[in-house]
């Protein structure tokens, strides 16, 4: 009973984790690009294969999770999941320890984990898998435990049929997310989101940070951390002749009060001179924005078609938003951080339509010009 329940819970976790990534494989590939970037593992060559690696990881999670649920090839399935969990554990520990990827994307945009929460989750799953492996070891077949060449009985045939149906369904969902948009949108930029309202909530309840100084006593060698308020109040830390000195390069800005969190906080559009125009965009009766996170990868001819299409809609504001001030030729060029653009756009280029700050339409540019 216990081993069956534990197996079921672990299988569902892997299936859910794989599913929320499968609906938005492009979004998960952006996360993979972060890991391959120079700031993390410094393997920029692999960035172009981020989507392929994302597909492989998600397929493994979904198929192995479903096989565990059905008790198919149990020894092989558990062994593969343990290896996968160790791999994920390494990535999340690296992210947490070096503070390089703030969100691993373990559950896509559906559930946000801090790096340390992700690492703890992986360790708990790993322990659970090892326990299940031990509890089921007597049920493993002596022959051919790791291959798929055994003669299937009628019960197994039905399980393989279910596995096949599940696989086809996941392939369709994943492919639709790559070609179009995610079937289920877990992002803060889903249709119906009121950017103006979200901005107001963020401004009313902002997150608070404090600077912590690392101080070293020049006489005793003692080292301690003091927040900015206590540092100012306690004259012993800064008065003339004080043995306490600030250690340069070791100061930290830490979150002390979490306010209203939303990806909309990163929605900041500037013109090519650096002047912010976000307020103009979210207060306009109708605004059409064309986003491009890799403008050099878009053909100029196609951009002309997109620009002509958006200009013909009679919007009050029509802007092209990218990381390059010379991307668009017939509509105004605006600037936004590339990572922020990827949070909004899952294709390159991408069209977003707002009415009084509310998202009323969004789609890949290739569909918009049809």
C-alpha positions in Angstrom: 0.0 0.0 0.0 2.7 2.5 1.0 5.0 1.6 -1.8 2.2 1.9 -4.3 1.1 5.3 -3.0 4.7 6.5 -3.0 5.2 5.3 -6.6 2.0 7.0 -7.6 2.9 10.4 -6.0 6.4 10.4 -7.6 5.0 9.4 -11.0 2.4 12.2 -10.9 5.1 14.8 -9.9 7.2 13.8 -12.9 4.2 13.8 -15.3 3.0 17.2 -14.1 6.5 18.6 -14.3 6.9 17.4 -17.8 3.4 18.5 -18.8 3.8 22.2 -17.8 7.1 22.3 -19.7 5.6 20.4 -22.7 2.9 23.0 -23.3 5.6 25.7 -23.5 8.7 24.0 -24.8 10.0 27.3 -26.3 9.8 28.9 -22.8 11.7 26.0 -21.3 14.4 26.2 -24.1 15.0 29.8 -23.0 15.8 28.4 -19.5 18.2 25.9 -21.1 19.9 28.8 -22.9 20.6 30.4 -19.5 22.4 27.3 -18.4 24.5 27.2 -21.6 25.3 30.9 -21.4 28.8 32.3 -20.6 27.6 33.4 -17.1 26.7 29.8 -16.1 28.3 26.8 -17.8 29.9 28.9 -20.6 28.9 26.6 -23.4 27.4 29.1 -25.9 27.8 26.6 -28.8 24.9 24.6 -27.3 22.5 27.5 -27.1 21.4 26.9 -30.7 20.3 23.3 -29.6 18.5 24.5 -26.5 15.1 23.6 -27.9 16.3 20.1 -28.9 17.6 19.5 -25.4 14.4 20.8 -23.9 12.3 18.3 -26.0 14.6 15.4 -25.0 14.4 16.3 -21.2 10.6 16.7 -21.4 10.1 13.4 -23.3 12.2 11.6 -20.6 10.2 13.2 -17.8 6.8 12.4 -19.4 7.5 8.9 -20.6 9.4 7.7 -17.6 6.8 9.3 -15.3 3.9 7.6 -17.1 5.8 4.3 -17.2 6.3 4.5 -13.5 2.6 5.1 -13.1 1.8 2.0 -15.2 4.6 -0.1 -13.6 6.1 -0.7 -17.0 9.7 -1.9 -17.0 10.0 -0.9 -13.4 13.7 -1.6 -12.9 14.7 0.3 -16.0 12.2 3.1 -15.3 13.3 3.7 -11.7 17.0 3.5 -12.7 16.5 6.1 -15.4 14.5 8.4 -13.2 17.2 8.2 -10.5 19.8 9.2 -13.1 17.6 12.1 -14.3 17.0 13.3 -10.7 20.7 13.3 -10.0 21.2 15.4 -13.2 18.5 17.8 -12.2 19.9 17.9 -8.6 23.3 18.9 -10.0 21.8 21.7 -12.1 19.7 23.1 -9.3 22.5 22.9 -6.7 24.8 24.8 -9.1 22.1 27.4 -9.7 21.5 27.8 -6.0 25.1 27.8 -4.8 26.4 30.2 -7.4 23.1 32.1 -7.7 23.2 32.1 -11.5 19.8 30.9 -12.6 17.1 32.3 -10.3 14.3 30.0 -11.6 15.1 26.5 -12.9 11.8 26.3 -14.7 11.1 22.9 -13.1 7.4 23.4 -13.4 7.5 26.0 -16.2 5.6 29.2 -15.4 3.0 27.3 -13.4 4.8 27.1 -10.1 7.9 29.2 -9.3 10.7 27.8 -7.1 13.7 29.5 -5.8 17.0 27.7 -6.6 17.3 26.2 -3.1 13.7 25.1 -3.1 14.3 23.4 -6.5 17.4 21.6 -5.1 15.5 20.4 -2.0 12.7 19.1 -4.2 15.1 17.1 -6.3 16.8 15.6 -3.2 13.4 14.6 -1.8 12.4 13.0 -5.1 15.7 11.2 -5.3 15.3 9.8 -1.9 11.7 8.8 -2.7 12.9 7.0 -5.9 15.6 5.1 -4.1 13.0 4.0 -1.5 10.6 2.8 -4.2 13.5 1.0 -6.0 14.3 -0.9 -2.8 10.6 -1.7 -2.0 10.0 -3.0 -5.5 13.3 -4.9 -6.0 11.7 -8.3 -5.4 9.3 -7.6 -8.3 11.9 -7.0 -10.8 12.2 -9.6 -13.5 15.4 -11.5 -13.4 15.8 -11.4 -17.2 15.8 -8.5 -19.5 15.1 -5.9 -16.8 16.6 -3.1 -18.8 15.5 -4.0 -22.4 12.3 -3.8 -24.3 12.4 -7.2 -26.0 10.5 -9.3 -23.6 7.3 -11.0 -24.6 4.4 -8.9 -23.5 1.4 -10.4 -21.8 -2.1 -9.1 -22.5 -2.0 -6.8 -19.4 1.3 -5.2 -20.6 -0.1 -4.8 -24.1 -2.9 -2.6 -22.8 -0.4 -0.6 -20.8 1.7 0.0 -24.0 -1.4 1.1 -25.8 -2.1 3.7 -23.0 1.6 4.8 -23.2 1.3 5.2 -27.0 -1.9 7.3 -26.7 -0.3 9.4 -24.0 2.8 10.0 -26.1 0.8 11.1 -29.1 -1.2 13.5 -27.0 1.9 15.0 -25.6 3.6 15.3 -29.0 0.5 17.2 -30.3 0.5 19.6 -27.3 4.2 20.2 -27.5 4.2 20.8 -31.3 1.3 23.2 -31.0 3.2 25.2 -28.4 6.2 25.4 -30.6 4.4 26.3 -33.8 1.7 28.5 -32.3 1.3 29.4 -28.6 1.0 27.2 -25.5 -2.3 25.3 -25.2 -2.5 26.4 -21.6 -0.8 29.8 -20.8 0.7 29.8 -17.3 2.5 33.1 -17.9 1.6 36.5 -16.4 1.2 37.8 -20.0 -1.9 35.7 -20.8 -4.8 37.1 -22.8 -7.0 39.1 -20.4 -4.1 40.4 -18.2 -4.5 44.1 -17.4 -0.9 45.4 -17.5 -2.0 48.8 -16.1 -3.7 47.2 -13.1 -0.7 44.9 -12.5 1.7 47.8 -12.5 -0.5 49.6 -9.9 -0.4 46.5 -7.7 3.3 46.3 -8.0 3.7 50.0 -7.1 1.4 49.8 -4.1 3.2 46.8 -2.7 6.8 46.8 -3.8 9.4 44.3 -2.6 11.9 45.8 -0.1 15.6 45.1 -0.1 18.3 46.0 2.4 22.0 46.2 2.0 24.1 44.1 4.3 27.7 45.1 5.0 30.3 42.5 5.7 32.5 44.0 8.6 35.8 42.8 9.9 37.3 43.7 13.2 40.9 44.7 12.6 41.9 43.8 16.1 40.2 40.4 16.7 39.6 39.3 13.1 35.9 38.7 13.8 33.7 39.0 10.8 29.9 39.8 10.9 27.1 41.0 8.6 25.2 44.1 9.6 22.2 45.6 7.7 22.3 49.2 6.6 20.0 50.4 9.3 21.9 48.9 12.2 25.2 50.1 10.7 24.0 53.7 10.8 22.5 53.3 14.3 25.5 51.7 15.9 28.3 54.3 16.0 30.8 51.6 17.1 30.9 50.4 13.5 31.9 53.7 11.9 33.1 56.1 14.5 36.6 57.5 14.3 39.1 54.9 15.6 36.6 52.0 15.2 38.3 48.6 14.6 35.4 47.6 12.3 36.0 48.0 8.6 33.7 47.3 5.6 35.0 44.4 3.5 35.0 45.7 -0.1 33.2 43.7 -2.7 31.3 41.6 -0.1 28.2 43.7 0.4 24.9 42.1 -0.4 21.4 43.4 -1.2 18.9 40.9 0.3 15.1 40.7 0.1 13.6 41.6 3.5 9.9 41.9 2.4 8.4 40.3 -0.6 5.8 42.5 -2.2 3.4 41.8 -5.1 5.4 39.6 -7.5 4.7 39.6 -11.2 6.7 39.3 -14.4 4.9 42.5 -15.4 7.4 44.4 -13.3 9.9 43.8 -16.1 7.5 45.3 -18.7 9.6 48.4 -19.3 9.7 50.0 -22.8 12.2 52.7 -23.7 12.8 54.7 -26.8 16.3 54.7 -28.4 17.4 57.7 -26.2 16.5 55.8 -23.0 13.3 57.6 -22.2 10.6 55.3 -20.9 7.3 55.1 -22.8 5.6 52.3 -20.8 2.9 54.6 -19.5 2.0 55.7 -23.0 1.7 52.2 -24.1 -0.5 50.9 -21.3 -2.8 53.9 -21.3 -3.4 54.0 -25.1 -6.9 53.0 -26.2 -5.2 50.6 -28.6 -1.6 49.7 -28.8 0.1 47.2 -31.1 3.6 46.0 -30.3 5.9 43.9 -32.4 8.5 42.1 -30.4 11.8 40.6 -31.6 14.3 39.0 -29.2 16.7 38.0 -32.0 16.2 40.7 -34.7 19.1 39.7 -36.8 17.5 36.3 -37.3 14.4 37.8 -39.0 14.4 38.6 -42.7 14.0 42.3 -43.6 11.4 41.3 -46.2 9.2 39.6 -43.6 9.6 42.5 -41.1 8.2 44.8 -43.8 5.1 42.6 -44.1 4.6 42.6 -40.4 5.1 46.4 -40.2 2.6 46.9 -43.0 0.1 44.6 -41.3 0.2 46.4 -37.9 0.1 49.9 -39.4 -3.1 49.0 -41.2 -5.0 48.3 -37.9 -5.5 51.9 -36.9 -4.0 51.6 -33.5 -3.1 54.7 -31.4 0.3 53.4 -30.7 2.4 51.1 -33.0 5.9 50.3 -31.8 8.6 47.8 -32.7 10.3 46.5 -29.6 13.6 44.7 -29.8 17.2 44.7 -28.6 18.5 46.6 -31.6 17.6 50.3 -32.2 17.7 49.8 -36.0 15.4 46.7 -36.3 12.3 48.3 -37.7 12.2 50.6 -40.7 8.6 52.0 -40.9 7.5 51.9 -37.3 9.2 53.5 -34.3 11.9 51.4 -32.7 11.7 50.9 -29.0 14.0 49.0 -26.7 13.5 46.3 -24.0 15.7 43.8 -22.3 16.0 40.6 -24.3 15.1 38.3 -21.4 12.0 40.4 -20.7 11.0 40.1 -24.4 11.3 36.3 -24.2 8.9 36.3 -21.2 6.3 37.9 -23.4 7.1 36.4 -26.9 7.4 32.7 -27.7 8.2 33.4 -31.3 10.4 35.8 -33.2 8.9 38.2 -34.2 5.7 38.3 -32.1 2.7 40.7 -32.0 0.9 41.8 -28.8 -2.3 43.9 -28.9 -3.4 46.0 -25.9 -6.6 47.9 -25.3 -6.3 50.4 -22.4 -3.5 48.3 -21.1 -5.3 44.9 -21.3 -3.9 42.1 -23.5 -6.6 41.3 -26.0 -4.6 39.4 -28.6 -1.2 37.9 -29.0 0.2 35.6 -31.7 3.3 34.8 -33.7 3.8 37.4 -36.4 3.7 34.8 -39.1 0.0 34.2 -38.2 -0.8 37.8 -37.8 0.1 38.7 -41.3 -1.9 35.9 -42.9 
